[in-house]
Amino acid sequence: MFKLEGNCSLSVDNILLSLEFQKHSLVHVEFIDTDFSNVNLKRFNDLYNLEYLKFMTCEVILLNQCEGLNFSSSKLKELLFIHNYWDVNVMPLMIKYLGASLQRLLIENPTISLIENISMYCPNLIFLKISIHSHIDLSVIQLFKNLRTRILSIIISKNIDKFFINLANNIPINIREISICSHHTDKFKEFLENCHNSFEMINLNQIIKLKLLKNFLNYIEKSNNSLKVLGMKLDKELNDEELKLLNRIKAKGVEIVEFIKEFHCKSSTDDK
């Protein structure tokens, strides 16, 4: 594993050059608070066995720098973008060149070009995590119908009008597990009423309430019991009516688990 955090006496370009000596063994690389000004990203192409790459609060990657990844024969399985400060088109371009082998991807504030490139260039994607902390156009959500992933995790901190109804109407049936972290609890009913009926797992950061349990029971009954796992916050003493509904859900073959905050599939590098 290699991790670069903050300023360093050596230039980032020289550091990447030095990593070539580990090109056969290096599988995990993280950059935090790193300035990529004038860095030759083509050097990533020499890290033949790199499987995990993380950019967090990094800055100054230009589009012409990303072109250095054009001839990458990447084996990258996991790519994370977190709070970076660069051109909005950098992520779509990096995904275009690095997406073929990706199984896990974390992005923020999706754009049309970003979702289009994920749909087009990530055929092996299993897990996609999307954090939304600024307003996005609903036309972006409508492109979700082309996503080829199996597991989707969404964290949304903004109250975006008609977000959940658009999400429900554009979730493709290949997405069988979904996690939604939002404080806008009044919107889950319309999501469950309009999404497809083939979810195997639903994970919500919501405290058990009678109204929510009724919504889930209605969903389960219309979905022919495809739902196998339901995650919710369980730190509440239930009244008799809530307990009765919860037992009816369990009787449908649904396992009730504590809300999974770090919702993900198994990383390719977990055992390394």
C-alpha positions as MATLAB code, in Angstrom:
seq = 'MFKLEGNCSLSVDNILLSLEFQKHSLVHVEFIDTDFSNVNLKRFNDLYNLEYLKFMTCEVILLNQCEGLNFSSSKLKELLFIHNYWDVNVMPLMIKYLGASLQRLLIENPTISLIENISMYCPNLIFLKISIHSHIDLSVIQLFKNLRTRILSIIISKNIDKFFINLANNIPINIREISICSHHTDKFKEFLENCHNSFEMINLNQIIKLKLLKNFLNYIEKSNNSLKVLGMKLDKELNDEELKLLNRIKAKGVEIVEFIKEFHCKSSTDDK';
ca = [
       0.000    0.000    0.000;
       1.165    3.542   -0.777;
      -0.418    6.677    0.694;
       0.543   10.284   -0.026;
      -1.020   12.918    2.207;
      -0.438   16.663    2.013;
       2.705   18.430    0.895;
       5.870   16.485    0.282;
       9.485   17.522   -0.295;
       9.505   15.525   -3.532;
       7.318   16.456   -6.489;
       4.271   14.251   -7.065;
       5.630   13.455  -10.517;
       8.871   12.110   -9.026;
       6.922   10.129   -6.450;
       4.877    8.450   -9.183;
       8.087    7.710  -11.045;
       9.544    6.068   -7.936;
       6.472    3.828   -7.653;
       7.516    2.075  -10.848;
       9.952    0.072   -8.713;
       6.885   -1.484   -7.042;
       4.872   -1.854  -10.229;
       4.540   -5.628   -9.900;
       3.467   -5.649   -6.232;
       1.663   -2.364   -5.576;
      -2.127   -2.872   -5.437;
      -3.371    0.015   -3.230;
      -2.648    3.753   -3.703;
      -4.214    6.771   -1.957;
      -3.737   10.483   -2.580;
      -5.035   12.925    0.051;
      -4.687   16.738   -0.130;
      -2.443   16.320   -3.155;
      -1.791   18.954   -5.827;
      -1.441   17.316   -9.252;
      -0.209   20.408  -11.111;
       1.968   19.352  -14.064;
       1.891   15.693  -13.001;
       2.196   13.117  -15.764;
      -0.702   10.725  -15.096;
       0.671    8.409  -17.775;
       2.884    6.985  -15.035;
      -0.189    5.218  -13.616;
      -0.134    3.013  -16.713;
       3.057    1.366  -15.453;
       1.419    0.180  -12.205;
       0.284   -3.064  -13.785;
      -1.345   -4.636  -10.733;
      -2.961   -1.589   -9.150;
      -6.434   -2.538   -7.850;
      -7.391    0.331   -5.503;
      -7.033    4.064   -6.225;
      -8.358    6.885   -4.045;
      -8.350   10.652   -4.600;
      -9.494   12.687   -1.590;
      -9.456   16.515   -1.370;
      -7.007   16.638   -4.253;
      -6.711   19.484   -6.747;
      -5.506   20.634  -10.153;
      -5.902   17.729  -12.524;
      -6.496   19.110  -16.010;
      -8.268   17.354  -18.861;
      -5.110   17.118  -20.953;
      -3.408   15.329  -18.044;
      -6.151   12.681  -18.058;
      -5.359   11.920  -21.690;
      -2.206   10.269  -20.390;
      -4.424    7.416  -19.175;
      -5.717    6.772  -22.709;
      -3.538    3.705  -23.231;
      -4.002    2.225  -19.791;
      -4.380   -1.558  -19.532;
      -5.651   -1.112  -15.999;
      -6.628   -3.934  -13.644;
      -8.138   -1.345  -11.311;
     -11.083   -2.732   -9.354;
     -11.890    0.125   -6.975;
     -11.843    3.886   -7.629;
     -12.873    6.569   -5.128;
     -13.368   10.313   -5.670;
     -14.003   12.282   -2.452;
     -14.249   16.101   -2.147;
     -11.779   16.916   -4.905;
     -11.237   20.383   -6.385;
     -10.844   20.066  -10.113;
     -12.692   20.443  -13.399;
     -16.098   18.749  -13.385;
     -15.104   16.808  -16.523;
     -12.072   15.155  -14.935;
     -14.030   12.286  -13.344;
     -15.884   11.311  -16.549;
     -12.633   11.258  -18.497;
     -10.767    9.204  -15.889;
     -13.643    6.727  -15.784;
     -13.545    6.477  -19.584;
      -9.945    5.294  -19.423;
      -9.979    3.329  -16.152;
     -13.533    1.949  -16.064;
     -13.253   -1.319  -17.991;
     -12.107   -3.394  -15.004;
     -13.830   -1.425  -12.207;
     -16.037   -3.339   -9.766;
     -16.485   -0.605   -7.126;
     -16.830    3.130   -7.702;
     -17.504    6.093   -5.412;
     -18.482    9.442   -6.958;
     -20.017   12.741   -5.854;
     -22.579   15.123   -7.350;
     -23.150   13.228  -10.605;
     -23.406   15.008  -13.937;
     -24.862   13.825  -17.226;
     -21.427   13.060  -18.702;
     -20.357   11.217  -15.552;
     -23.368    8.874  -15.495;
     -23.133    8.380  -19.259;
     -19.489    7.337  -18.986;
     -20.151    5.018  -16.049;
     -22.907    3.327  -18.048;
     -20.739    3.073  -21.151;
     -17.269    2.275  -19.827;
     -17.881    0.257  -16.630;
     -19.322   -3.077  -17.819;
     -18.073   -4.998  -14.765;
     -19.284   -2.609  -12.080;
     -20.863   -4.322   -9.064;
     -21.114   -1.490   -6.535;
     -21.730    2.217   -7.133;
     -21.868    4.768   -4.329;
     -23.146    8.268   -5.094;
     -22.958   11.169   -2.636;
     -25.102   14.190   -3.433;
     -24.431   17.335   -1.411;
     -25.373   20.000   -3.961;
     -28.285   20.474   -6.336;
     -28.320   18.224   -9.408;
     -30.555   18.327  -12.441;
     -33.225   15.615  -12.548;
     -32.134   14.743  -16.086;
     -29.084   13.141  -14.452;
     -31.317   10.801  -12.427;
     -33.173    9.795  -15.575;
     -29.902    8.370  -16.919;
     -29.667    5.937  -13.990;
     -31.797    3.525  -16.042;
     -28.654    2.730  -18.086;
     -26.454    1.793  -15.112;
     -25.171   -1.783  -15.182;
     -24.249   -2.164  -11.522;
     -25.931   -4.597   -9.115;
     -25.634   -2.564   -5.902;
     -26.398    1.152   -5.518;
     -25.751    3.300   -2.459;
     -27.011    6.893   -2.360;
     -26.279    9.540    0.255;
     -28.294   12.703   -0.307;
     -28.131   15.732    1.966;
     -30.119   18.105   -0.249;
     -33.893   18.296   -0.462;
     -34.268   18.015   -4.245;
     -37.858   18.245   -5.432;
     -39.096   15.061   -7.153;
     -35.752   13.312   -6.590;
     -37.210   10.119   -5.111;
     -39.981    9.691   -7.668;
     -37.424   10.113  -10.461;
     -35.043    7.721   -8.746;
     -37.799    5.106   -8.401;
     -38.848    5.415  -12.036;
     -35.300    5.104  -13.354;
     -33.765    2.347  -11.239;
     -32.989   -0.549  -13.625;
     -34.039   -4.043  -12.614;
     -30.406   -5.234  -12.546;
     -29.924   -3.177   -9.357;
     -30.993   -5.681   -6.701;
     -29.556   -4.030   -3.577;
     -30.029   -0.381   -2.658;
     -29.042    1.796    0.275;
     -30.479    5.273    0.738;
     -29.231    7.669    3.405;
     -31.471   10.739    3.592;
     -33.224   12.772    6.253;
     -36.259   13.403    4.082;
     -38.342   10.551    5.444;
     -41.598   11.622    3.835;
     -40.253   10.667    0.407;
     -39.702    6.936    0.925;
     -43.350    6.072    0.411;
     -43.357    7.355   -3.165;
     -40.076    5.586   -3.821;
     -41.410    2.206   -2.657;
     -44.662    2.688   -4.565;
     -42.920    3.401   -7.872;
     -39.663    1.411   -7.930;
     -39.325   -2.043   -9.479;
     -40.372   -5.136   -7.508;
     -37.108   -7.103   -7.604;
     -34.999   -5.649   -4.800;
     -33.362   -8.320   -2.651;
     -32.042   -5.837   -0.098;
     -33.170   -2.347    0.937;
     -31.129   -0.388    3.481;
     -32.561    2.880    4.901;
     -31.248    5.166    7.642;
     -34.712    5.374    9.179;
     -36.059    4.608   12.639;
     -38.850    2.033   12.605;
     -42.231    3.743   12.470;
     -45.700    2.368   11.862;
     -46.158    4.260    8.598;
     -42.799    3.072    7.244;
     -43.551   -0.553    8.183;
     -46.867   -0.349    6.341;
     -45.058    0.969    3.273;
     -42.591   -1.913    3.386;
     -45.304   -4.512    3.884;
     -47.150   -3.178    0.832;
     -43.917   -3.328   -1.181;
     -43.159   -6.896   -0.092;
     -46.643   -8.093   -0.957;
     -46.489   -6.648   -4.471;
     -42.956   -7.948   -5.059;
     -43.741  -11.650   -4.600;
     -41.347  -11.824   -1.644;
     -38.193  -11.004   -3.616;
     -36.984   -8.858   -0.691;
     -34.685  -10.870    1.593;
     -32.992   -8.257    3.803;
     -34.313   -4.967    5.200;
     -31.978   -2.603    7.017;
     -33.345    0.079    9.367;
     -32.338    1.782   12.603;
     -33.390   -0.582   15.367;
     -32.644    1.565   18.439;
     -36.281    2.118   19.348;
     -38.721    0.314   21.610;
     -41.666   -0.714   19.445;
     -45.310   -0.422   20.414;
     -47.655   -3.381   19.947;
     -48.893   -2.310   16.521;
     -45.361   -1.725   15.195;
     -44.195   -5.056   16.587;
     -47.116   -6.836   14.954;
     -46.288   -5.353   11.534;
     -42.590   -6.120   11.961;
     -43.417   -9.758   12.694;
     -45.639   -9.884    9.595;
     -42.672   -8.662    7.530;
     -40.413  -11.296    9.084;
     -43.044  -13.947    8.344;
     -42.628  -13.070    4.664;
     -39.045  -14.342    4.887;
     -37.417  -10.916    5.282;
     -34.437  -10.611    7.640;
     -34.461   -7.358    9.626;
     -30.984   -5.953   10.284;
     -29.525   -2.778   11.744;
     -28.998   -0.015    9.169;
     -25.632   -0.645    7.513;
     -23.853    2.706    7.593;
     -20.841    1.562    5.599;
     -22.899   -0.184    2.945;
     -20.666   -1.887    0.388;
     -19.781   -5.100   -1.323;
     -16.567   -6.890   -0.449;
     -13.534   -4.993   -1.691;
     -11.044   -6.672   -3.972;
      -8.276   -5.580   -1.609;
      -9.923   -6.512    1.706;
      -7.754   -9.573    2.095;
      -4.555   -8.008    0.924;
];
